[in-house]
Amino acid sequence: MKSKEIKEIISLELQVEQDLKNVFGLDLTKCLIEPTKQKYKNSNDSTDIYELWTVLEETEDGNGYKIYFDEETNIFGLAIKSDKDELIDIGNYGTFLKTLYSM
């Protein structure tokens, strides 16, 4: 899968939103990032490491929630950054908007 395809999935979901500058309190024109593959750790098993596409960062400094896309399951989920700068998968929620609303 390519980043362009992931952006298209997100764009289709966002058609229901009236104002991308205020979606569930976030300015998606700033929070959505170019989908980037990154290594994530399972929150229940730190030896379980896998690659997911990071698509959103809640804060510019990278310390807020992250939304990722799993291309194997076609599901979005939430992550946080640990105090060791590791990305920790904290659960998947299905669609992009369901994940966003779960933050």
C-alpha positions in Angstrom: 0.0 0.0 0.0 1.1 3.6 -0.7 0.6 6.7 1.3 -1.6 8.1 -1.4 -4.1 5.3 -1.0 -4.2 5.9 2.8 -4.8 9.6 2.3 -7.7 8.7 -0.1 -9.3 6.5 2.6 -9.1 9.3 5.1 -10.3 11.9 2.6 -13.4 9.8 1.8 -14.3 9.6 5.5 -13.8 13.3 6.1 -16.4 14.2 3.5 -19.0 14.1 6.3 -17.2 16.8 8.3 -18.2 20.4 7.7 -15.0 22.1 9.0 -11.6 20.4 8.9 -10.3 23.1 11.2 -12.5 21.9 14.0 -13.1 18.1 13.9 -13.7 16.9 17.4 -11.7 19.9 18.7 -8.7 19.3 16.4 -7.5 21.3 13.4 -7.0 18.5 10.9 -5.3 20.9 8.5 -2.4 20.8 11.0 -2.7 17.4 12.6 -2.9 15.2 9.5 0.5 14.3 8.4 1.9 12.5 5.3 1.4 8.8 6.1 4.7 7.4 7.3 5.7 3.9 8.2 7.0 3.6 11.7 7.8 0.9 14.2 5.2 0.4 17.0 5.3 -1.7 20.1 2.3 -3.7 21.4 1.2 -2.2 24.7 0.8 -5.7 26.3 4.0 -7.2 25.0 7.0 -4.9 24.4 8.8 -7.6 22.4 6.0 -7.5 19.8 7.2 -4.8 17.3 5.5 -4.1 14.0 5.2 -1.4 11.3 2.2 0.8 10.9 1.4 4.0 9.0 1.3 7.1 11.2 -1.3 9.4 9.7 -2.1 12.0 12.5 -0.2 13.6 15.3 -2.4 15.4 17.9 0.3 17.9 18.8 3.1 19.5 16.8 5.7 18.4 19.4 4.7 14.8 18.9 3.7 14.2 22.5 0.0 13.8 22.0 -2.0 10.9 20.6 -1.1 9.4 17.2 -3.5 7.8 14.8 -2.1 4.9 12.7 -3.3 2.8 9.8 -2.7 -1.0 9.7 -2.6 -1.9 6.0 -2.9 -5.7 6.8 -6.3 -5.2 8.5 -7.4 -1.9 7.0 -8.1 -0.6 10.5 -7.1 2.7 12.2 -5.9 2.8 15.8 -4.5 5.0 18.5 -0.9 5.2 19.8 1.1 7.3 22.2 4.8 8.0 22.6 6.5 6.5 25.6 9.0 8.3 27.8 11.7 6.4 25.7 10.4 7.9 22.4 8.9 4.6 21.4 5.5 4.4 19.7 3.0 2.3 21.7 -0.1 0.9 20.1 -2.9 1.3 22.5 -5.8 -0.1 20.5 -7.6 -0.1 17.2 -11.0 1.4 16.6 -11.9 0.7 13.0 -12.4 3.8 10.9 -10.4 7.0 10.9 -13.3 9.0 12.4 -14.1 6.4 15.1 -10.5 6.4 16.1 -10.4 10.2 16.1 -13.5 10.4 18.3 -12.0 7.9 20.7 -9.1 10.2 21.5 
